[in-house]
């Protein structure tokens, strides 16, 4: 057997580095940064840069989570997956087409201006006009007019009955009406922006925040382009928390770290099969493809065990998750038999995926059952330019605000969109349920309808879930992180256990 000496040398060097970091941490111990005046500072290491401070142009999850320290919404989704007031005090449907929103009194922006209805109206209008996520397309279709009632009340006139608008409102943050956000990132959040210098952004606790804030007085976000520098800084106690840790770094850091590990599921990775491919309209073929996939192996090889096999498109932290759906079966023998009977011998299909994804294990599983696939690694901009959905697509979907509404807009709509064709497949039952979803005002019924849609999606197998991915965090032992089950807002919920200094 040939020995790769360069790999051996690298392994020895890595182990030596980790052991030395571990001994340093164990010997000296890490403690919170508290100055002589009792002011606390927490430093958070991140592996992707903060790409903007403008909240209405965010597609980037790390940036979006960071901005939730500065900006806030009218409504958020609670741990029970129901809408909760934040900057809104309450809301009321006057009738099927009229929604009144009453604002919290005395809310201050970071420039100490008091928030009023004009700010909220401007924020809604700017979002409808500028924000390009699918969910905002929904707003432009449903909100016909926004009316000023008084300084603490607005009225939304809807073009059609849409109680589920409450599940979309968490995507819009409120900002001052008279501020250029590109020059001044001013919100109502618990922290205000201080400065950005090189790879470090500093926030400080807002003294006039409308609610209790037990977090640190200062939070610093440090972007590590060199991932192994993040390990060094964390193990030498200079960094208090590492957020959204890449799998390879997570595996390495586990060896030498004395901190705590936190995990949260928000991403489901899946395969989508286009009904435009005639053979995929055969349910037996879709079932065979489902049976060909060894999800346990995918989690082990692609996630190094830091995830779990998925049996439905909604993870456990999202409204619509159904705990009664059984685990997926893996039966390559049966899959091979079905495909041999149902597909012509010369059948092959293109598999599209982002170049940063490793599709090799999936391709090998398909080859094992006789399904010929042609790999088509394609950058996101080119995927958006496709006139029809890819025949076979391997991708991921990150749920935001604990709601599958964006998923419905993206995958189940039969309408065309200028930037992406949204035609997927027609299912009479699902179409009827989507219509029902827009008409009911009962939150319990909304949950039931969404769960039923999830069950039908699982049965249809045009969208085949593969695995749930963990968002991974390392946290020093003297910190407590109050994680929301789905939105891991960086910094906002951190508490220091001061008696562990």
Helices and strands as residue ranges (DSSP letters): H 5-28, E 33-34, E 40-46, G 55-57, H 61-67, E 72-73, E 75-77, E 83-85, E 88-95, E 98-103, H 117-130, H 134-142, E 143-150, E 153-158, G 163-167, G 169-171, E 173-174, E 191-197, E 200-205, E 218-223, H 227-235, E 241-243, H 247-256, E 260-273, G 278-281, H 283-291, H 295-303, E 307-309, H 332-342, E 348-353, H 360-368, E 372-377, H 380-385, E 392-398, H 405-411, H 428-437, H 443-460, E 463-475, E 479-481, E 494-496, G 498-500
